[in-house]
């Protein structure tokens, strides 16, 4: 068994154990606003990368607690509509935005996707939170121009708003169907540690001790 697989299995095993030592209610909040990828579609509770993130924070004794406000099927418009209430309720120190894939699947104008993401970042920053934008990519069958424009949306917003940025959540396995469920869209349990490993280097600097 490879060292990476041993680490992944150990991290997954930490979830139920560390649930006994949850952070205090007043701990800083990392708010994740995403779609089915972060909501854990097709996975058991505790297996999704967001849960593994919380397990890692506890294992490494970070003070933050994670609030997963991801909803399957959500779009940037949906995230934008509900973000204000989430900011008021949780007062996060960090907001992770993982939205946009469903915009493309529904053929929505990418100008609207860009505007929604920008508005979400602006609202989160206005509430005093640091922001991490998590990007997604499309398969080539969507057409070269559309794929290129979609890919650029995330980078453009991150650059203009000076946020942390992960270009591609499925980096390193996005073309390997062994890491996807039968629908070929949603990652498997085994892919979740890979997603966390992709997000962590960009997220860690946002976590103030």
C-alpha positions in Angstrom: 0.0 0.0 0.0 1.4 3.4 -1.0 2.1 6.1 1.6 -0.6 8.3 0.0 -3.2 5.6 0.4 -2.2 4.9 4.0 -2.6 8.7 4.7 -6.0 8.8 3.0 -7.3 5.8 5.0 -6.0 7.2 8.2 -7.6 10.6 7.5 -11.0 8.9 6.8 -10.7 6.9 10.0 -10.2 10.1 12.0 -13.7 11.5 11.2 -15.8 9.6 13.8 -13.1 9.8 16.4 -12.6 13.5 16.2 -16.3 14.1 16.3 -16.0 13.6 20.0 -13.7 16.7 20.2 -15.6 19.3 18.3 -14.4 22.9 18.3 -16.1 25.3 20.7 -19.2 27.1 19.4 -17.3 30.4 19.3 -14.5 29.0 17.1 -13.7 30.8 13.8 -15.8 29.4 11.0 -14.7 28.1 7.6 -17.8 28.3 5.5 -18.0 26.1 2.4 -20.6 27.2 -0.1 -20.7 24.6 -2.9 -22.8 22.2 -4.9 -23.1 18.4 -4.9 -19.3 17.9 -5.2 -18.9 19.4 -1.7 -22.2 18.3 -0.4 -21.0 14.7 -0.9 -23.5 13.3 -3.4 -23.5 9.5 -3.3 -21.2 9.4 -0.2 -21.8 8.4 3.4 -21.7 11.1 6.0 -18.2 12.0 6.9 -16.6 10.9 3.6 -16.7 14.1 1.6 -13.6 16.3 1.4 -15.2 19.0 3.5 -15.5 16.5 6.4 -11.9 15.4 5.9 -11.0 19.1 6.1 -12.6 19.4 9.5 -10.9 16.2 10.6 -7.5 17.6 9.5 -8.1 20.9 11.3 -8.9 19.0 14.5 -6.0 16.6 14.1 -3.6 19.6 13.7 -5.2 21.5 16.5 -6.5 24.4 14.4 -9.2 26.4 16.2 -11.6 26.6 13.2 -14.8 24.7 12.8 -16.2 23.9 9.3 -19.7 24.7 8.2 -20.7 22.9 5.0 -23.4 24.9 3.4 -23.2 23.0 0.1 -26.4 22.0 -1.7 -26.6 19.4 -4.5 -27.6 21.1 -7.8 -26.8 24.6 -6.6 -25.6 27.3 -9.0 -23.7 30.5 -8.6 -27.1 32.3 -8.6 -28.3 30.1 -5.8 -25.2 30.6 -3.8 -25.4 34.3 -4.3 -29.0 34.4 -3.1 -28.3 32.6 0.1 -24.9 33.9 1.0 -26.1 37.0 2.9 -28.0 34.9 5.4 -25.1 32.5 5.8 -22.7 35.3 6.5 -25.0 36.7 9.1 -25.6 33.4 10.8 -22.1 32.0 10.9 -19.9 35.1 10.7 -17.1 33.1 8.9 -13.5 34.1 8.9 -13.0 32.1 5.7 -15.4 31.5 2.9 -14.7 28.7 0.3 -16.8 29.1 -2.9 -17.1 25.9 -4.9 -19.8 26.7 -7.5 -20.1 27.1 -11.2 -20.2 23.6 -12.6 -24.0 23.4 -12.6 -24.1 26.8 -14.4 -22.3 25.2 -17.3 -24.4 22.0 -17.2 -27.5 24.1 -17.6 -26.0 26.3 -20.3 -26.3 29.5 -18.4 -24.5 32.6 -19.7 -21.0 32.7 -18.3 -21.3 36.5 -17.9 -23.9 35.7 -15.2 -21.7 33.1 -13.6 -18.9 35.7 -13.4 -21.2 38.3 -12.0 -22.5 36.0 -9.4 -19.1 34.8 -8.2 -17.9 38.4 -8.1 -20.9 39.4 -6.0 -20.3 36.5 -3.6 -16.7 37.4 -3.1 -17.5 41.0 -2.6 -20.2 40.2 0.0 -17.9 37.8 1.9 -15.0 40.3 1.9 -17.4 43.0 3.0 -18.3 40.8 6.0 -14.6 40.5 6.9 -14.0 37.0 5.6 -11.1 35.8 3.5 -12.2 34.0 0.3 -11.0 30.9 -1.6 -12.4 30.3 -5.0 -12.3 26.7 -6.1 -12.5 26.3 -9.9 -13.8 23.6 -12.1 -13.1 22.6 -15.7 -15.4 21.2 -18.5 -14.8 18.3 -20.9 -13.8 19.3 -24.4 -17.2 18.3 -25.9 -18.6 21.6 -24.6 -16.6 23.3 -27.4 -13.2 24.9 -27.3 -14.4 28.5 -26.9 -16.9 27.8 -24.1 -14.5 25.6 -22.2 -11.8 28.3 -22.4 -14.2 31.0 -21.2 -15.6 28.9 -18.4 -12.1 28.1 -17.2 -11.2 31.8 -17.2 -14.2 32.9 -15.2 -12.8 31.6 -11.9 -9.3 33.0 -12.4 -10.6 36.4 -13.5 -12.7 36.8 -10.4 -10.0 35.6 -8.1 -7.5 38.0 -9.7 -9.8 41.0 -9.7 -10.8 40.5 -6.1 -7.4 39.3 -4.9 -8.6 36.1 -3.4 -7.0 32.7 -2.9 -7.6 30.4 -5.8 -7.6 26.7 -6.7 -7.8 26.3 -10.5 -9.2 22.8 -10.6 -10.7 20.8 -7.8 -10.2 17.5 -9.6 -6.5 18.2 -10.3 -4.5 15.0 -10.8 -7.5 12.7 -11.3 -10.1 14.5 -13.4 -9.6 12.3 -16.4 -9.4 9.0 -14.5 -12.9 7.5 -14.3 -11.8 5.1 -11.6 -12.2 8.0 -9.2 -15.8 8.8 -10.2 -19.1 7.3 -9.5 -21.2 5.6 -12.2 -22.6 8.9 -13.3 -19.1 10.0 -14.3 -19.6 13.3 -12.6 -19.4 12.9 -8.8 -16.1 11.7 -7.3 -15.9 8.5 -5.2 -14.8 8.1 -1.6 -11.3 7.5 -2.7 -11.1 10.8 -4.6 -12.0 12.9 -1.5 -8.5 13.0 0.1 -7.1 14.0 -3.3 -9.5 16.9 -3.4 -8.6 18.0 0.1 -4.9 17.8 -0.8 -5.6 20.1 -3.7 -7.5 22.7 -1.6 -5.3 22.6 1.5 -2.2 24.5 0.2 -4.4 27.5 -0.9 -6.6 27.3 2.2 -3.9 26.9 4.9 -2.5 30.5 4.6 -6.0 31.9 5.3 -6.3 30.1 8.6 -5.0 32.6 11.2 -4.0 31.0 14.5 
